Amino acid sequence: MSAPLLAVRRSRHAAFVGILTLAVGALTPCAHVAADTQWQSTEAIKAAAVAAARTSIGKADASIEANGIDERLRLPACTRPLDARLEREVRNGQGTVAVACTGTEPWKLFVPVRVVEQVSVVVASHALAVGVVLSADDVEVRTQASTSLPLDYLSDAAQAIGLTVRHTVPAGTLLASAALEAPEIIERGALVTLVSGSGPVHVKSEGVALEGARVKGRIRVKTPSGRIVEGVVEASGEVRVGT
């Protein structure tokens, strides 16, 4: 074979290989896209969970994060819009949203969400001793992030006023229901009014308290006849018996 003819064949072969390489290179990205689109985007799942949590708490300015989703998760791409509903109520900044697909290949995923918002909390305006009955001068309201707050924290100063401090509280300490209790409104030996009956008919009598008691607390009372009865202290200071 002559040298010129061999050179022509080699040139044609090189051109064919170049075209084939270009075609394969163009198809490869498409194959990757096809492979990716068969799985549901984890970002879309997070977005659905965040939207559901925000709708539930009704606060547009709250910072919400969807956590606990493994980026390696492989769920079939949903053929319909994702359905997201609050599964566990947001308490103390934590909740759970159920994100589900109702398409041709249905699935459901429970996504933990973390909500951080600025809330009002009641704190001690100065050091408080055991037994102090709180007044407006003893407490103040501040704003802080909702993370790491006890479930029974107080958000309104009115919730604390009139309650008794159960243990020493340093200045600036956040006040929670567990640290406070209602003061005794009946002292031992005090004359109390007993109330019995229900509906429009009430019978009242008097007796002597055998112990101190707080609102809604149970107390034993000695009647003039010497009989000992037990009742529940009402906010008025009366003791309801027979219930």
MARKOL-12223 format. One record per atom (N, C-alpha, C, O): residue in three letters; x negated, y negated, z. Coordinates in steps of 0.2 Angstrom, whole numbers, plus 2048, in hexadecimal, padded with zeros to 3 digits. Example, Ala and Ser with C-alpha at 12.3 -4.5 7.8 and 13.67 -1.06 7.14 Angstrom:
ALA7BE81C827 ALA7C2816827 ALA7BE810827 ALA7B981182A SER7C080B823 SER7BC805824 SER7C0800827 SER7BD7FA828 
***
This chain:
MET7FC806800 MET800800800 MET7FC7FA800 MET7F77F9804 SER7FD7F57FC SER7F97EF7FB SER7FA7EB801 SER7FF7EB805 ALA7F57E7803 ALA7F57E2809 ALA7FA7DD808 ALA7FD7DC80E PRO7FC7DA803 PRO8017D5803 PRO8087D9805 PRO80C7D6808 LEU80A7DF802 LEU8107E2803 LEU8107E480B LEU8157E380E LEU80B7E680E LEU80B7E8815 LEU80C7E2819 LEU80F7E281E ALA8097DC817 ALA80A7D681B ALA8117D481B ALA8147D1820 VAL8157D5815 VAL81C7D3815 VAL8207D7819 VAL8247D481D ARG81F7DE819 ARG8237E281E ARG8227E1825 ARG8267E1829 ARG81B7DF827 ARG81A7DD82E ARG81E7D7830 ARG8207D6835 SER81E7D282B SER8227CC82D SER8297CD82E SER82C7CA832 ARG82C7D1829 ARG8337D382A ARG8357D6831 ARG83A7D5834 HIS8307DB833 HIS8317DF839 HIS8317DA83F HIS8357DA843 ALA82C7D583F ALA82B7D0844 ALA8327CC844 ALA8347CA84A ALA8347CA83F ALA83A7C683F ALA8407CA842 ALA8447C7845 PHE8417D0840 PHE8467D4843 PHE8467D584A PHE84B7D484E VAL8407D684D VAL83F7D7854 VAL8407D0857 VAL8437D185D GLY83F7CB854 GLY8407C4857 GLY8487C3858 GLY84A7C185D ILE84B7C5853 ILE8537C4853 ILE8567C8858 ILE85A7C685B LEU8547CF858 LEU8567D385D LEU8557D1864 LEU85A7D1869 THR84F7CE866 THR84D7CC86C THR8527C686E THR8547C5874 LEU8537C1869 LEU8577BC86B LEU85E7BE86C LEU8617BB871 ALA8617C3869 ALA8687C586A ALA8687C8871 ALA86D7C7874 VAL8637CC873 VAL8647CF879 VAL8637CA87F VAL8677CA884 GLY85F7C587E GLY85E7C0883 GLY8657BC883 GLY8667BA889 ALA8687BB87E ALA86F7B787F ALA8747BB882 ALA8787B9885 LEU8747C2881 LEU8797C6884 LEU8787C788C LEU87C7C888F THR8727C788E THR8707C9895 THR8737C589A THR8767C789F PRO8737BE899 PRO8777BA89E PRO87E7BB89E PRO8817BB8A4 CYS8817BC898 CYS8887BE898 CYS88A7C489C CYS88F7C48A0 ALA8857C989C ALA8867CF8A0 ALA8867CE8A7 ALA88A7D18AB HIS8827C98A9 HIS8817C78B0 HIS8877C48B3 HIS88A7C58B8 VAL88A7BF8AF VAL8907BC8B0 VAL8967C18B1 VAL89A7C08B6 ALA8967C58AC ALA89C7CA8AD ALA89B7CE8B3 ALA8A07D08B6 ALA8957D08B5 ALA8947D48BB ALA8967D08C1 ALA8997D38C6 ASP8957C98C1 ASP8967C58C7 ASP89D7C48C8 ASP8A07C48CE THR8A17C38C2 THR8A87C18C3 THR8AD7C78C5 THR8B27C68C6 GLN8AA7CD8C5 GLN8AE7D28C8 GLN8AF7D28CF GLN8B37D68D2 TRP8AB7CE8D3 TRP8AB7CE8DA TRP8AE7C78DC TRP8AC7C28D9 GLN8B17C78E2 GLN8B47C18E5 GLN8AE7BC8E8 GLN8AA7BF8EB SER8AE7B68E6 SER8AA7B28E9 SER8AB7B18F0 SER8B07AF8F3 THR8A57B28F4 THR8A67B18FC THR8A77A98FD THR8AA7A8902 GLU8A57A58F9 GLU8A679E8FA GLU8AE79C8F9 GLU8B07988FD ALA8B179F8F5 ALA8B879F8F4 ALA8BC7A18FA ALA8C179E8FC ILE8B97A78FD ILE8BD7AA903 ILE8BC7A5909 ILE8C07A490D LYS8B67A290A LYS8B479D90F LYS8B979790E LYS8BC795913 ALA8B9795908 ALA8BD78F907 ALA8C5790909 ALA8C878B90B ALA8C7796907 ALA8CE797909 ALA8CF798910 ALA8D4795913 ALA8CA79B914 ALA8CB79B91B ALA8CB79491E ALA8CF793923 VAL8C679091C VAL8C678991F VAL8CC78591D VAL8CF782922 ALA8CF786917 ALA8D5782916 ALA8DB78491A ALA8DF78091D ALA8DB78B91C ALA8E178E920 ALA8E078B927 ALA8E578992A ALA8DA78B929 ALA8D9789930 ALA8DA781931 ALA8DD77F936 ARG8D877D92C ARG8DA77692C ARG8E177592C ARG8E4770930 THR8E5778928 THR8EC778928 THR8EF77992F THR8F4776931 SER8ED77E932 SER8EF781938 SER8EE77C93E SER8F377A941 ILE8E877993E ILE8E7774944 ILE8EA76D942 ILE8EA769947 GLY8EB76C93C GLY8ED76593A GLY8E975F93B GLY8EB75A93C LYS8E276093B LYS8DD75B93C LYS8D975B936 LYS8D475F935 ALA8D9756932 ALA8D575592C ALA8CE75492D ALA8CA755929 ASP8CD751933 ASP8C674E934 ASP8C2754938 ASP8BC75293A ALA8C575993A ALA8C175F93E ALA8BC762939 ALA8BD763933 SER8B676493C SER8B1768938 SER8B376F939 SER8B377293F ILE8B4773934 ILE8B677A934 ILE8B177E930 ILE8AF77C92A GLU8AE783933 GLU8AA78892F GLU8AD78F92F GLU8B0791934 ALA8AC792929 ALA8AE799929 ALA8A779D92A ALA8A379D926 ASN8A77A292F ASN8A17A5930 ASN8A27AD930 ASN8A87AF92F GLY89D7B1930 GLY89D7B8930 GLY89F7BC92A GLY8A07C192A ILE89E7B8924 ILE89F7BC91E ILE8987BD91B ILE8947B991A ASP8977C491A ASP8907C6917 ASP8907C4910 ASP8957C690C GLU88B7C190E GLU88A7BF907 GLU88A7C5902 GLU88B7C48FC ARG8887CB905 ARG8887D1900 ARG88E7D48FF ARG88F7D98FC LEU8947D1902 LEU89A7D4902 LEU89D7D48FB LEU89C7D08F7 ARG8A07DA8F9 ARG8A27DB8F2 ARG8A97DD8F2 ARG8AB7E38F4 LEU8AE7D88F1 LEU8B57D98F1 LEU8B77D88E9 LEU8B47D38E6 PRO8BC7DB8E7 PRO8BE7DA8E0 PRO8C07D38DF PRO8C47D08E3 ALA8BE7D08D9 ALA8C17C98D8 ALA8C87C98D8 ALA8CB7CD8D4 CYS8CB7C48DB CYS8D37C48DC CYS8D67C18D5 CYS8D37BC8D3 THR8DB7C48D3 THR8DE7C28CD THR8E47BD8CE THR8E77BA8CA ARG8E47BB8D5 ARG8E97B68D7 ARG8E67B28DC ARG8E17B48DF PRO8E97AC8DE PRO8E67A78E3 PRO8E67AB8E9 PRO8EA7AF8EB LEU8E07AA8ED LEU8DF7AD8F4 LEU8E57AB8F9 LEU8E77A58F9 ASP8E77AF8FD ASP8EC7AE902 ASP8E87AD909 ASP8E57B290B ALA8E97A890C ALA8E57A7913 ALA8EA7A5918 ALA8EE7A0917 ARG8EA7A991E ARG8EF7A7923 ARG8EB7A892A ARG8E67AC92A LEU8ED7A492F LEU8E97A4935 LEU8EB7AA939 LEU8F17AB93A GLU8E77AF93A GLU8E87B593E GLU8E87B4945 GLU8EC7B7949 ARG8E37B1948 ARG8E27AF94F ARG8E17A8950 ARG8DD7A494D GLU8E67A5954 GLU8E679E956 GLU8DF79B957 GLU8DB79E95B VAL8DE795955 VAL8D8792957 VAL8D879095E VAL8DC78B960 ARG8D4792962 ARG8D3791969 ARG8CC79096B ARG8C879496A ASN8CB78A96E ASN8C4788970 ASN8BF78896A ASN8B978B96B GLY8C2786965 GLY8BD78695F GLY8BD78C95B GLY8B978C956 GLN8C079195D GLN8BF798959 GLN8C679B957 GLN8CB79A95A GLY8C679D951 GLY8CC7A194E GLY8CA7A5949 GLY8C47A6947 THR8CF7A9946 THR8CE7AE941 THR8D47AC93B THR8D97AC93D VAL8D17AC935 VAL8D67AC92F VAL8D67B292B VAL8D07B592A ALA8DC7B5929 ALA8DC7BA925 ALA8DD7B891E ALA8E17B591C VAL8D77BA91A VAL8D77B8913 VAL8D97BE90F VAL8D67C390F ALA8DE7BE90A ALA8E07C4907 ALA8E17C28FF ALA8E27BD8FD CYS8E07C88FC CYS8E17C88F4 CYS8E77CC8F3 CYS8E87D28F5 THR8EC7C98EF THR8F27CD8EE THR8F37CF8E6 THR8F87D08E4 GLY8ED7CF8E3 GLY8EC7D08DC GLY8ED7D78DA GLY8EF7DB8DE THR8EA7D98D5 THR8EA7E08D3 THR8E67E58D7 THR8E77EB8D7 GLU8E17E28DA GLU8DD7E68DF GLU8DD7E28E6 GLU8D87DF8E7 PRO8E27E48EA PRO8E37E08F0 PRO8DE7E28F5 PRO8DB7E78F5 TRP8DC7DD8F9 TRP8D87DE8FF TRP8D97D8904 TRP8DD7D3903 LYS8D77D990A LYS8D87D4910 LYS8D17D4914 LYS8CE7D9915 LEU8CF7CE916 LEU8C97CD919 LEU8CB7C891F LEU8CE7C391E PHE8C87C9925 PHE8C97C592B PHE8C37C192C PHE8BE7C492D VAL8C47BA92B VAL8BE7B692B VAL8BE7B1932 VAL8C37AE933 PRO8B97B2936 PRO8B97AE93C PRO8B87A693A PRO8B47A5935 VAL8BB7A293D VAL8BA79B93C VAL8B8797942 VAL8BA799947 ARG8B4792941 ARG8B278E947 ARG8B4787946 ARG8B2784941 VAL8B778494A VAL8BA77D94A VAL8B777994F VAL8B777A955 VAL8B477394C VAL8B176E951 VAL8B5768950 VAL8B476594A GLU8B8765955 GLU8BB75F955 GLU8BA75B95B GLU8B875E960 GLN8BB75595B GLN8BA750961 GLN8C0750965 GLN8C674E962 VAL8C075296B VAL8C675396F VAL8C574F976 VAL8BF74D978 SER8CB74D979 SER8CA74997F SER8CA74E985 SER8CD753985 VAL8C574D98A VAL8C475198F VAL8C474D996 VAL8C2747995 VAL8C675099B VAL8C674C9A2 VAL8C074E9A6 VAL8BF7549A6 VAL8BC7499A8 VAL8B674B9AC VAL8B77479B3 VAL8BB7429B3 ALA8B37499B7 ALA8B27459BE ALA8AE73F9BD ALA8A973F9BA SER8B17399BF SER8AE7339BE SER8A97329C4 SER8A472E9C3 HIS8A97369C9 HIS8A47369CE HIS8A473D9D1 HIS8A87419D0 ALA89F73E9D6 ALA89F7459D9 ALA8A57459DE ALA8A77419E1 LEU8A874B9DD LEU8AE74D9E1 LEU8AD7529E6 LEU8AA7589E5 ALA8AF7519EC ALA8AE7569F2 ALA8B475B9F2 ALA8BA75A9EF VAL8B37619F5 VAL8B97669F6 VAL8BF7639F9 VAL8BE75F9FF GLY8C57649F7 GLY8CB7629FA GLY8CD75B9F8 GLY8D27589FB VAL8C97579F4 VAL8CB7509F2 VAL8D17519EE VAL8D27559E9 VAL8D674D9EF VAL8DC74C9EB VAL8DB7479E5 VAL8DA7419E7 LEU8DB7499DF LEU8D97459DA LEU8DD73F9D9 LEU8E373F9D9 SER8DA7399D8 SER8DE7339D6 SER8DB7309CF SER8D77339CC ALA8DE72B9CC ALA8DC7289C6 ALA8D57269C6 ALA8D17269C1 ASP8D27249CC ASP8CB7229CD ASP8C67289CD ASP8C07279CC ASP8C972E9CD ASP8C47339CE ASP8C27379C7 ASP8BE73B9C7 VAL8C67359C2 VAL8C67389BC VAL8C57339B6 VAL8C772E9B7 GLU8C27359B0 GLU8C27319AA GLU8C37369A4 GLU8C173C9A5 VAL8C573399F VAL8C5737999 VAL8C0735994 VAL8BE72F992 ARG8BD73A991 ARG8B773A98C ARG8B973E986 ARG8BD742986 THR8B573C981 THR8B674097A THR8B0744979 THR8AA74297A GLN8B174B977 GLN8AB74F976 GLN8AD754971 GLN8B3756970 ALA8A875896E ALA8A975D96A ALA8AD76396D ALA8AC764973 SER8B1766969 SER8B576B96C SER8B277296E SER8B5777971 THR8AC77396C THR8A877996D THR8A677A974 THR8A5775978 SER8A6780976 SER8A478297D SER8A877F982 SER8A677E988 LEU8AE77D981 LEU8B377B986 LEU8B7781989 LEU8B9785986 PRO8B8780990 PRO8BC786993 PRO8C3785990 PRO8C678098F LEU8C778B990 LEU8CD78B98E LEU8D2787992 LEU8D778498F ASP8D1786998 ASP8D578299C ASP8D377B99E ASP8D57789A3 TYR8CF778999 TYR8CD77199A TYR8D376C99A TYR8D876E997 LEU8D276799E LEU8D776299E LEU8D675C999 LEU8D075A998 SER8DB75A995 SER8DA755990 SER8DD74E992 SER8DD74A98E ASP8E174E997 ASP8E5748999 ASP8E47479A1 ASP8E474C9A5 ALA8E27419A3 ALA8E07409AA ALA8E67419AE ALA8E67439B4 ALA8EC7409AB ALA8F37429AF ALA8F37499B1 ALA8F674A9B6 GLN8F074D9AE GLN8F07549B0 GLN8EC7569B6 GLN8ED75B9B9 ALA8E77519B8 ALA8E37529BE ALA8E574F9C4 ALA8E47519C9 ILE8E87499C3 ILE8EA7459C8 ILE8EF7489CD ILE8F474B9CB GLY8ED7489D3 GLY8F274B9D8 GLY8F07529DA GLY8F27559DF LEU8EB7559D6 LEU8E875C9D8 LEU8E275C9DD LEU8DF7569DD THR8E17619E0 THR8DC7629E5 THR8D67659E2 THR8D676A9DE VAL8D07629E3 VAL8C97659E1 VAL8C876C9E5 VAL8C876B9EB ARG8C67719E2 ARG8C57789E5 ARG8BE7789E7 ARG8BD77C9EC HIS8B97759E4 HIS8B27769E6 HIS8AF76F9E4 HIS8B276B9E0 THR8A976E9E6 THR8A57689E5 THR8A47679DD THR8A276C9DA VAL8A57619DB VAL8A57609D4 VAL8A075A9D3 VAL8A27549D5 PRO89B75B9CF PRO8967559CE PRO8997509C9 PRO89E7529C5 ALA89774A9C9 ALA8997459C5 ALA8987479BD ALA8937499BC GLY89D7459B9 GLY89C7479B2 GLY89E74E9B0 GLY89E74F9AA THR8A07529B5 THR8A27599B4 THR8A97599B0 THR8AE7569B3 LEU8A975D9AB LEU8B075E9A8 LEU8B47629AD LEU8B27679B0 LEU8BB7609AD LEU8BF7639B2 LEU8C47689AE LEU8C77669A9 ALA8C576E9B1 ALA8C97739AF ALA8CE7759B4 ALA8CD7749BA SER8D37789B2 SER8D977A9B7 SER8D677F9BC SER8D877E9C2 ALA8D17839BB ALA8CE7889C0 ALA8CB7849C5 ALA8CB7879CB ALA8C977E9C4 ALA8C577A9CA ALA8CA7769CE ALA8C87739D3 LEU8D07769CC LEU8D57729D0 LEU8DB7769D2 LEU8DD77C9D0 GLU8DF7749D7 GLU8E57779D9 GLU8E97729DC GLU8E776C9DE ALA8F07739DC ALA8F576F9DF ALA8F476E9E7 ALA8F37739EA PRO8F57689EA PRO8F47679F1 PRO8FA76A9F5 PRO8FF76B9F2 GLU8F976C9FB GLU8FE76E9FF GLU903769A00 GLU901763A02 ILE90976A9FF ILE90E765A00 ILE913767A06 ILE917763A09 ILE91176DA09 ILE91576FA0F ILE90F771A14 ILE90B775A12 GLU90F76EA1A GLU90A770A1F GLU90E775A24 GLU914776A25 ARG909779A27 ARG90C77EA2C ARG90F77BA31 ARG90D776A34 GLY91577DA33 GLY91977AA39 GLY91E774A37 GLY921772A3B ALA91D773A30 ALA92276DA2E ALA929770A2D ALA92A775A2C LEU92E76BA2E LEU93576CA2D LEU93676CA25 LEU935767A22 VAL939771A22 VAL93A772A1B VAL941773A1A VAL945775A1E THR944771A14 THR94A773A12 THR94B779A0D THR94777AA09 LEU94F77EA0F LEU950784A0C LEU956783A07 LEU95B780A09 VAL955785A01 VAL95A7859FC VAL95C78C9F9 VAL95778F9F7 SER96278E9F9 SER9647949F6 SER96A7939F1 SER96D78E9F1 GLY96B7989ED GLY9717989E9 GLY96E7969E2 GLY9697949E1 SER9737969DD SER9717949D6 SER9777919D3 SER97D7919D6 GLY97678E9CD GLY97B78A9CA GLY97D7849CE GLY9797819D1 PRO9847829CD PRO98677C9D1 PRO98677D9D8 PRO9877789DC VAL9867839DB VAL9877849E2 VAL9807859E5 VAL97C78A9E4 HIS97E7819EA HIS9787819EE HIS9797819F5 HIS97D77D9F8 VAL9767859F9 VAL976785A00 VAL970783A03 VAL96A785A01 LYS97077EA07 LYS96A77BA0A LYS96A77CA12 LYS96F77BA15 SER96477DA14 SER96377EA1C SER95C77CA1D SER95877AA19 GLU95A77CA24 GLU95377AA26 GLU950780A29 GLU953785A2B GLY94977FA29 GLY945784A2C GLY93E782A2D GLY93D77CA2B VAL93A785A31 VAL933783A32 VAL92E787A2E VAL92E78EA2E ALA92A784A2B ALA925787A27 ALA92078BA2B ALA91D788A30 LEU91E791A2A LEU91A795A2E LEU913795A2B LEU90E798A2E GLU912791A25 GLU90B791A22 GLU90C78BA1D GLU911789A1B GLY906789A1B GLY905783A16 GLY907786A0F GLY90678CA0E ALA909782A0A ALA90A785A04 ALA90A77F9FE ALA90B779A00 ARG9087819F8 ARG90877C9F2 ARG90E77D9EE ARG9127829EF VAL90F7799E9 VAL9157799E5 VAL9147809E1 VAL90F7829DF LYS91A7839E0 LYS91B78A9DD LYS9187909E1 LYS9187959DF GLY91578E9E7 GLY9127939EC GLY9187969F0 GLY91D7939F1 ARG91779C9F2 ARG91B7A09F7 ARG91A79E9FE ARG91479DA00 ILE91F79DA02 ILE91E79BA09 ILE92379FA0D ILE9297A0A0B ARG9217A0A14 ARG9267A3A18 ARG92979EA1D ARG925799A1F VAL92F79EA1E VAL932799A22 VAL93779CA27 VAL93A7A1A26 LYS937799A2D LYS93B79CA33 LYS941798A34 LYS940792A34 THR94779BA33 THR94D797A34 THR94F796A3B THR94C799A40 PRO954792A3C PRO956790A43 PRO958796A47 PRO958797A4D SER95B79BA43 SER95D7A2A47 SER9577A6A48 SER9587ACA4B GLY9517A5A46 GLY94B7A9A48 GLY94A7ADA42 GLY9457B1A42 ARG94E7ADA3D ARG94C7B2A37 ARG9477AFA33 ARG9467A9A32 ILE9427B3A30 ILE93D7B1A2C ILE93F7B2A24 ILE9407B8A23 VAL93F7ADA20 VAL9407AEA19 VAL93A7ACA15 VAL9367A8A17 GLU93A7AEA0F GLU9357ACA0A GLU9377A9A04 GLU93C7ABA02 GLY9347A3A02 GLY9377A09FC GLY93179D9F8 GLY92B79E9FA VAL9337999F3 VAL92E7969EE VAL92F78E9EF VAL93478C9EF VAL92978B9F0 VAL9297849F1 VAL92A7809EA VAL9277829E5 GLU92F77C9EA GLU9307789E4 GLU92D7719E4 GLU92A76F9EA ALA92C76D9DF ALA9297679DE ALA92C7629E3 ALA92875D9E6 SER9327639E5 SER93675E9E9 SER93475F9F1 SER93575B9F5 GLY9307659F2 GLY92E7679F9 GLY93376B9FC GLY93276EA02 GLU93976D9F9 GLU93E7719FB GLU93B7799FA GLU93777A9F5 VAL93E77D9FE VAL93C7849FD VAL9427889FB VAL9477899FE ARG94278B9F5 ARG94778F9F2 ARG9477969F4 ARG9417999F3 VAL94C7999F7 VAL94C7A09F9 VAL9517A49F6 VAL9567A19F2 GLY9517AA9F6 GLY9567AE9F3 GLY9557AF9EB GLY9597B19E8 THR94F7AE9E9 THR94D7AF9E2 THR9477B49E1 THR9467B59DB 
***
